[in-house]
Structure formats: C-alpha cells, structure tokens
Amino acid sequence: MSDKEPKNLDLSKFESVERPQEVEKENQTGSTFGLLMDVELELSAILGSCDMSIKKILELTKGSIIELENKTAEPIDLLVNGKLIGRGEVVIIEDNFGLRITDTVNEDLKIHE
C-alpha cells in the first residue's frame, strides 16, 4: 500500500476496438494435432505486481489500494498456464477490457515483434 492518493482510471487513453469475430476452426479430421484443438488452457494477463508483507495483507480491507510496480505505459504480460508467451496493450471492447498482442515469445524466451 502507498500513502499516495489514487487516481481515477482514465479510460480515454485506452483504444476502443470492436469485438473480434469468431475464427473458424480448420477441419483437422484425421490429424493427431486436431485432437488438441479443444484442450482448454489457462490464459492470464498480468497487469502488475508488488511485494507485500503478511502484516500488510492482513490489514487490507474493502476499498484498500494496492500500488503495483508496473507503470501504466508498460506492456501487459500474457501467460498460458503460467508461462510467458507474449506482451500486449490494454484495449476496451464494448464494456470489457481486452489485450491486443504486440509482442510474442520465441523458443529462446526472447520477446520479438
């Protein structure tokens, strides 16, 4: 937590985009790879993080503010099952937040555009 006063979220800096259309699945009949196409994975977008003592966590109440270490202009990490696969920027889709992927990770875990 921080003694700084929180600012209200200014949504005007986020780009508003239309909801993407569903991508048609290719016919994978007879393909071993096709068996994996319906496997669900956990996808997470990490907005930020911070270190906090157990004492501070126990002091949290409704309305408490937790200051994250990430700056507002920094890209958001995109993880699949806890593994970094890319980074992106926050966008607004109708009344929801979304993530536009700007960078992906190659096999050597190096970010590239």
C-alpha positions in Angstrom: 0.0 0.0 0.0 1.1 3.5 -0.5 0.4 6.9 1.0 -0.1 8.4 -2.4 -3.6 9.3 -3.4 -5.1 7.0 -6.1 -6.2 8.5 -9.4 -9.4 7.5 -11.0 -8.9 5.3 -14.0 -8.9 7.4 -17.2 -10.4 5.1 -19.8 -9.9 7.7 -22.6 -6.2 6.6 -23.0 -7.3 3.1 -23.9 -8.2 2.4 -27.5 -11.7 1.2 -28.1 -12.0 -1.7 -30.5 -14.8 -3.9 -31.9 -15.2 -7.4 -30.5 -13.3 -9.8 -32.8 -15.3 -12.2 -34.9 -15.0 -15.9 -34.1 -12.2 -17.5 -36.1 -13.4 -20.6 -38.0 -11.6 -23.8 -37.0 -9.9 -25.6 -39.8 -11.0 -29.1 -40.4 -8.5 -31.2 -38.5 -10.2 -34.6 -39.2 -7.7 -37.5 -39.1 -4.9 -35.2 -37.7 -3.3 -36.1 -34.3 -2.8 -32.3 -33.8 -6.5 -31.9 -34.3 -7.2 -33.8 -31.1 -5.5 -31.0 -29.1 -7.6 -28.2 -30.6 -10.3 -28.3 -28.0 -8.0 -28.6 -24.9 -8.6 -25.7 -22.6 -5.6 -23.7 -21.2 -5.5 -21.0 -18.5 -4.7 -17.7 -20.2 -3.7 -14.8 -17.8 -2.9 -11.2 -18.4 -0.7 -9.7 -15.7 -1.4 -6.1 -15.1 1.3 -5.7 -12.4 2.7 -7.0 -9.2 4.1 -5.9 -5.8 5.8 -7.3 -2.7 3.8 -7.1 0.5 4.3 -8.4 4.0 1.7 -10.7 5.6 1.0 -8.0 8.1 0.1 -5.5 5.3 -2.0 -8.2 3.6 -4.0 -8.8 6.8 -4.6 -5.1 7.1 -6.3 -4.9 3.7 -10.0 -4.0 3.8 -12.7 -3.2 1.3 -11.5 0.0 -0.6 -7.8 -0.6 0.2 -5.5 0.5 -2.6 -2.5 -1.7 -3.7 0.1 0.2 -5.7 1.5 -2.0 -8.4 5.2 -1.8 -9.5 4.3 -1.6 -13.3 3.9 1.8 -14.9 0.7 2.5 -16.9 2.6 2.7 -20.2 4.4 -0.7 -19.7 3.1 -3.7 -21.7 1.0 -6.3 -20.0 2.4 -9.8 -19.8 0.4 -12.6 -21.4 0.8 -16.1 -19.9 -0.5 -19.5 -20.9 -0.6 -21.9 -17.9 1.9 -19.6 -16.1 4.4 -19.4 -19.0 5.1 -16.1 -20.7 4.1 -16.2 -24.3 3.8 -12.5 -25.2 3.0 -9.0 -24.2 0.3 -6.6 -25.2 -1.6 -3.4 -24.6 -5.0 -2.9 -22.9 -7.9 -2.1 -25.1 -11.6 -1.7 -24.5 -14.1 -4.0 -26.2 -17.6 -2.8 -25.7 -17.8 -2.7 -21.8 -14.9 -5.1 -21.2 -11.1 -4.8 -21.1 -9.1 -6.8 -23.7 -5.5 -7.3 -24.7 -4.0 -6.5 -28.1 -0.9 -8.7 -28.5 2.0 -6.6 -29.6 4.9 -9.0 -29.0 5.3 -12.8 -28.9 8.0 -15.0 -27.3 10.1 -17.4 -29.4 11.6 -20.7 -28.2 14.6 -18.9 -26.6 12.1 -16.8 -24.5 13.1 -13.6 -26.3 10.4 -11.1 -27.0 10.0 -10.2 -30.6 7.6 -8.2 -32.6 
